[in-house]
Amino acid sequence: MNIGELRKVNGRLMGSIATRTIDLPKIGLRPVQSDNPRAPRFEVVALNVARRWVQIGAVWEAAMKRSGEVFLAGTIDDPSLPEPLPVALFPAADFDGYMIAWRRDTMRSDFGGGFGASNYDTEGQGDRSRGGDRGGRQDGGFGDSTAGDRGQLVGADGGDGLDGDMPF
């Protein structure tokens, strides 16, 4: 789902993002100057109410696993937002800039997640920057399952012998 766009304006990438609950009318991409190969390609900045540019995120260069198409992927976050906003920026075909798409994060299957696999890889980083790697834990960091072989609830009563009579 496209939620915004960035266009070159006086040599800078500037644009906006709008969703049902988020309205960022002035955002920009500020190039990151770093020799670190894991550094983001751009910082995402927004104009605040005092008319100052503040960093609200970062994007890294990524490539589609199947097609090799290069794009930018990252997250926008700020204390004023209800939750982080994962985004992907794809080069625009009809103008010099990017279309901004909201993307749903999914745990990568090679990190033990059972929620599907991402279609992109940020130079081998996957979703490690978002806490996807749990040091080899097989439970994905959520603890043991409370589901038995047939889907019944097991091991969740703490051994207190409650037989389903709940006081609430």
Secondary structure in CASP SS format (residue, H / E / C, confidence):
PFRMAT SS
TARGET T0000
AUTHOR 0000-0000-0000
METHOD secondary structure of the structure
MODEL  1
M C 1.00
N E 1.00
I E 1.00
G E 1.00
E E 1.00
L E 1.00
R E 1.00
K E 1.00
V E 1.00
N C 1.00
G C 1.00
R E 1.00
L E 1.00
M E 1.00
G E 1.00
S E 1.00
I E 1.00
A E 1.00
T C 1.00
R C 1.00
T C 1.00
I C 1.00
D E 1.00
L E 1.00
P E 1.00
K E 1.00
I E 1.00
G E 1.00
L E 1.00
R E 1.00
P E 1.00
V C 1.00
Q C 1.00
S C 1.00
D C 1.00
N C 1.00
P C 1.00
R C 1.00
A C 1.00
P C 1.00
R C 1.00
F E 1.00
E E 1.00
V E 1.00
V E 1.00
A E 1.00
L E 1.00
N C 1.00
V C 1.00
A C 1.00
R C 1.00
R C 1.00
W E 1.00
V E 1.00
Q E 1.00
I E 1.00
G E 1.00
A E 1.00
V E 1.00
W E 1.00
E E 1.00
A E 1.00
A E 1.00
M E 1.00
K C 1.00
R C 1.00
S C 1.00
G C 1.00
E C 1.00
V E 1.00
F E 1.00
L E 1.00
A E 1.00
G E 1.00
T E 1.00
I E 1.00
D C 1.00
D C 1.00
P C 1.00
S C 1.00
L C 1.00
P C 1.00
E C 1.00
P C 1.00
L E 1.00
P E 1.00
V E 1.00
A E 1.00
L E 1.00
F E 1.00
P E 1.00
A C 1.00
A C 1.00
D C 1.00
F C 1.00
D C 1.00
G E 1.00
Y E 1.00
M E 1.00
I E 1.00
A E 1.00
W E 1.00
R C 1.00
R C 1.00
D C 1.00
T C 1.00
M C 1.00
R C 1.00
S H 1.00
D H 1.00
F H 1.00
G C 1.00
G C 1.00
G C 1.00
F C 1.00
G C 1.00
A C 1.00
S C 1.00
N C 1.00
Y E 1.00
D E 1.00
T C 1.00
E C 1.00
G C 1.00
Q C 1.00
G C 1.00
D C 1.00
R H 1.00
S H 1.00
R H 1.00
G C 1.00
G C 1.00
D C 1.00
R C 1.00
G C 1.00
G C 1.00
R C 1.00
Q C 1.00
D C 1.00
G C 1.00
G C 1.00
F C 1.00
G C 1.00
D C 1.00
S C 1.00
T C 1.00
A E 1.00
G C 1.00
D C 1.00
R C 1.00
G C 1.00
Q C 1.00
L E 1.00
V C 1.00
G C 1.00
A C 1.00
D C 1.00
G C 1.00
G C 1.00
D C 1.00
G C 1.00
L C 1.00
D C 1.00
G C 1.00
D C 1.00
M C 1.00
P C 1.00
F C 1.00
END
